[in-house]
Amino acid sequence: MVTLSDVAKKANVSKMTVSRVINHPEQVTDELRQLVQDAMASLQYRPNSAAKALANNRTNVIKVVILEDVEVTEPYYMNLLFGIAKGLDRQQYALQLVTDRSHLTAGNPDGYIVTGARNNDIQLLDQLTEPVVVFGENRYGYDFIDTDNKLGIQKATEFAIAKNYQSIIFIGIDVKEPFEYSREAGYINTLQKNKMLPRIHRMGNHSHLSQKFINSHWHEFARNTIFICASDRLAVGVVRAILQNGGDIPKDFGVIGFDGVLLDQVSNPQLTTVRQPIMQLGELLARMLLQKIAQSGAQQGETMVTPELVVRDTTRK
C-alpha cells in the first residue's frame, strides 16, 4: 500500500508538505501543489477522506437545501442535483438533501448550497454559520451562480424579431424575484431598442394557468404573434391552448419557453426554448462552495452562465 512517505519521497518534499497539499492546498504554491499531485497520481495514492476530514475538523457533508415546491419544478432538480453530486464527489464530499426547513441546522455540515430561496427566506439564510452558496440571482450579498436570465430572454426576443413576428408577448411568472425581473428586462430592453411596445402577462408557474389565460383571451391575439414564456411549463400550456383554438404553430403563432429540461422535448410539437445548462450549473455550485470552504469562508462573488436558444418546432426556422 502506498503511504504518505512514498509520496514525499517521490516528490522530493517532506511528509508535512504532502499533508499540507492534501489538507490545506490554499497554503502552498501552485507549483508545489502540482508537484505533489503529480507524485500522488504517479503512485496512484488516494488520501483517506475520513482522516482528511478529521484533520480539518470537518464532516465532508454538504447540505443541499431546496426551499421551493419541487412538484412544480421537476425534473429540473434531478439534473441540478446530479451536477452538484458530481462536483462534490470529485473531492469526496457527500450530499445531504434537505427539503424540510426545520432540518436546516441539524447535524454538522461543512456548508450549504441553497436553491429556491425567495426574499422572505433571507432571514433564514442569515442564521447559518457555515459557508453558503446560493443557486439563483440575489441582492443580499450571498455568493451565487445562475443562468444569465436577462441574456437568455434577450436572445429569444431578438430571434422573434428576426423571424418577423409582429406581436411579441411575454408570459411571466408572478413572483417578485431577481430572476423574473432579469427575464422581463431582457424582453423589455430588446423591444425598446427596436421601437416596439412590450406586453406582459404574469401568472403562477403552472401550465393549466397559462392554458386558461390563452383560452380566455384568444380573441385578442392576432395571427403572427409569438409568446415568449418565463418557463417551459408556462410555454407548454400556451401551446396546448393555441392548438385547442385551431391556431397554426408555427405558421401563425410561435412559442418560446425557458429551461430546456425535458418538458421542451415531450411537448408536441417540440418546444423552442432557452436552455439552461443545469448539470453544469450544479457542478459550478459545488466547486464554488468547496473553494469557499477551503478559503475559510472568503467571498466568492457571482457567476453567470450563458444559456442557449434551442430552435425546434414551435417557431419559424
HELIX and SHEET records of a PDB file:
HELIX    1   1 LEU A    4  ALA A   11  1                                   8    
HELIX    2   2 LYS A   15  ASN A   23  1                                   9    
HELIX    3   3 PRO A   25  GLN A   27  5                                   3    
HELIX    4   4 ASP A   30  LEU A   43  1                                  14    
HELIX    5   5 SER A   49  ALA A   55  1                                   7    
HELIX    6   6 VAL A   70  VAL A   72  5                                   3    
HELIX    7   7 TYR A   76  ASP A   89  1                                  14    
HELIX    8   8 ARG A  101  HIS A  103  5                                   3    
HELIX    9   9 ASN A  119  ASP A  121  5                                   3    
HELIX   10  10 ILE A  122  ASP A  126  1                                   5    
HELIX   11  11 ASN A  149  ALA A  162  1                                  14    
HELIX   12  12 PRO A  178  LYS A  193  1                                  16    
HELIX   13  13 SER A  207  SER A  216  1                                  10    
HELIX   14  14 TRP A  218  GLU A  220  5                                   3    
HELIX   15  15 ASP A  232  GLN A  244  1                                  13    
HELIX   16  16 LEU A  263  VAL A  266  1                                   4    
HELIX   17  17 ILE A  278  ALA A  294  1                                  17    
SHEET    1   A 6 ALA A  94  VAL A  98  0                                        
SHEET    2   A 6 VAL A  61  ILE A  66  1                                        
SHEET    3   A 6 GLY A 111  THR A 115  1                                        
SHEET    4   A 6 VAL A 132  PHE A 135  1                                        
SHEET    5   A 6 PHE A 144  THR A 147  1                                        
SHEET    6   A 6 GLU A 302  VAL A 305  1                                        
SHEET    1   B 6 ARG A 199  MET A 203  0                                        
SHEET    2   B 6 SER A 167  ILE A 173  1                                        
SHEET    3   B 6 THR A 225  CYS A 229  1                                        
SHEET    4   B 6 PHE A 253  ASP A 259  1                                        
SHEET    5   B 6 THR A 272  ARG A 275  1                                        
SHEET    6   B 6 GLU A 308  VAL A 310 -1                                        
END                                                                             
